Amino acid sequence: MAAMFAIKDQEKADKAIDQWSMEAVGSEPDLMMAFQTVAPLLLENVAIRQWTDSNPQWKSAMPEVLTVGEAATLAQADYLLSEPQMEQLIAQLKAL
């Protein structure tokens, strides 16, 4: 029974993340995925840095993203976004 609640909670979390990204950048799949990838890294950069300082073996897996520019560069490396998509991503990252 606990597993069923965990799945239900995960589904709610996934829907909430999808809704958050759709409100921010619209429904284009690549743009949504880029936003979902870099926005949390930008928002939680202090917590990530503190955690990786305590767990240095994870530093290379958890990039330090301190600025909107760094987040945009990371997104562009992982997703082939058009110039208008990049402009939209940057605008929404600045709004965070």
C-alpha positions as a Markdown table, in Angstrom:
| # | Residue | x | y | z |
|---|---|---|---|---|
| 1 | Met | 0.0 | 0.0 | 0.0 |
| 2 | Ala | 2.8 | 2.4 | 0.8 |
| 3 | Ala | 4.2 | 1.8 | -2.7 |
| 4 | Met | 0.9 | 2.8 | -4.2 |
| 5 | Phe | 0.9 | 6.1 | -2.4 |
| 6 | Ala | 4.5 | 6.8 | -3.4 |
| 7 | Ile | 3.6 | 6.3 | -7.1 |
| 8 | Lys | 0.6 | 8.6 | -6.7 |
| 9 | Asp | 2.7 | 11.3 | -5.1 |
| 10 | Gln | 5.3 | 10.9 | -7.8 |
| 11 | Glu | 2.7 | 11.3 | -10.4 |
| 12 | Lys | 1.4 | 14.5 | -8.7 |
| 13 | Ala | 5.0 | 15.8 | -8.5 |
| 14 | Asp | 5.6 | 15.1 | -12.2 |
| 15 | Lys | 2.3 | 16.8 | -13.1 |
| 16 | Ala | 3.2 | 19.8 | -11.0 |
| 17 | Ile | 6.6 | 20.1 | -12.7 |
| 18 | Asp | 5.1 | 19.8 | -16.1 |
| 19 | Gln | 2.5 | 22.5 | -15.2 |
| 20 | Trp | 5.2 | 24.8 | -13.9 |
| 21 | Ser | 7.3 | 24.5 | -17.0 |
| 22 | Met | 4.3 | 24.8 | -19.3 |
| 23 | Glu | 3.3 | 28.0 | -17.6 |
| 24 | Ala | 6.8 | 29.3 | -17.9 |
| 25 | Val | 7.8 | 28.4 | -21.4 |
| 26 | Gly | 4.8 | 26.8 | -23.1 |
| 27 | Ser | 4.3 | 23.3 | -24.4 |
| 28 | Glu | 7.2 | 22.8 | -26.9 |
| 29 | Pro | 8.8 | 19.6 | -25.6 |
| 30 | Asp | 12.4 | 20.6 | -26.1 |
| 31 | Leu | 11.9 | 23.9 | -24.4 |
| 32 | Met | 10.0 | 22.3 | -21.5 |
| 33 | Met | 12.7 | 19.8 | -21.0 |
| 34 | Ala | 15.5 | 22.4 | -21.1 |
| 35 | Phe | 13.6 | 24.5 | -18.5 |
| 36 | Gln | 13.0 | 21.5 | -16.3 |
| 37 | Thr | 16.7 | 20.6 | -16.5 |
| 38 | Val | 18.3 | 23.9 | -15.7 |
| 39 | Ala | 15.8 | 25.9 | -13.7 |
| 40 | Pro | 16.1 | 23.7 | -10.6 |
| 41 | Leu | 19.9 | 23.8 | -10.9 |
| 42 | Leu | 19.8 | 27.6 | -10.9 |
| 43 | Leu | 17.2 | 27.9 | -8.1 |
| 44 | Glu | 19.0 | 25.4 | -5.8 |
| 45 | Asn | 22.6 | 26.3 | -6.6 |
| 46 | Val | 23.5 | 27.0 | -2.9 |
| 47 | Ala | 22.0 | 23.8 | -1.7 |
| 48 | Ile | 23.7 | 21.8 | -4.5 |
| 49 | Arg | 27.1 | 23.4 | -3.8 |
| 50 | Gln | 26.8 | 22.6 | -0.1 |
| 51 | Trp | 25.8 | 19.0 | -0.8 |
| 52 | Thr | 28.6 | 18.5 | -3.4 |
| 53 | Asp | 31.2 | 20.1 | -0.9 |
| 54 | Ser | 30.2 | 17.3 | 1.5 |
| 55 | Asn | 30.1 | 14.7 | -1.4 |
| 56 | Pro | 32.9 | 15.7 | -3.8 |
| 57 | Gln | 32.5 | 12.5 | -5.8 |
| 58 | Trp | 29.3 | 14.0 | -7.2 |
| 59 | Lys | 30.7 | 17.4 | -8.3 |
| 60 | Ser | 31.1 | 16.4 | -11.9 |
| 61 | Ala | 27.5 | 15.1 | -12.0 |
| 62 | Met | 26.0 | 18.1 | -10.4 |
| 63 | Pro | 27.1 | 21.2 | -12.3 |
| 64 | Glu | 27.3 | 24.5 | -10.4 |
| 65 | Val | 24.9 | 26.9 | -12.2 |
| 66 | Leu | 25.2 | 30.4 | -10.7 |
| 67 | Thr | 23.8 | 32.6 | -13.4 |
| 68 | Val | 21.1 | 32.7 | -16.1 |
| 69 | Gly | 23.9 | 32.7 | -18.7 |
| 70 | Glu | 25.4 | 29.5 | -17.3 |
| 71 | Ala | 22.0 | 27.9 | -17.2 |
| 72 | Ala | 21.3 | 28.9 | -20.8 |
| 73 | Thr | 24.7 | 27.6 | -22.0 |
| 74 | Leu | 24.0 | 24.2 | -20.2 |
| 75 | Ala | 20.5 | 24.0 | -21.8 |
| 76 | Gln | 21.9 | 24.8 | -25.3 |
| 77 | Ala | 24.5 | 22.1 | -24.9 |
| 78 | Asp | 21.8 | 19.5 | -24.1 |
| 79 | Tyr | 18.9 | 20.6 | -26.3 |
| 80 | Leu | 19.0 | 22.1 | -29.8 |
| 81 | Leu | 17.0 | 25.2 | -29.1 |
| 82 | Ser | 16.3 | 27.8 | -31.7 |
| 83 | Glu | 17.1 | 31.4 | -31.1 |
| 84 | Pro | 13.5 | 32.4 | -30.2 |
| 85 | Gln | 13.4 | 29.4 | -27.8 |
| 86 | Met | 16.7 | 30.4 | -26.1 |
| 87 | Glu | 15.3 | 34.0 | -25.7 |
| 88 | Gln | 12.2 | 32.6 | -24.1 |
| 89 | Leu | 14.2 | 30.3 | -21.8 |
| 90 | Ile | 16.5 | 33.1 | -20.8 |
| 91 | Ala | 13.5 | 35.4 | -20.1 |
| 92 | Gln | 11.8 | 32.8 | -17.9 |
| 93 | Leu | 15.0 | 32.0 | -16.0 |
| 94 | Lys | 15.5 | 35.7 | -15.3 |
| 95 | Ala | 12.0 | 35.8 | -13.9 |
| 96 | Leu | 12.7 | 33.0 | -11.3 |
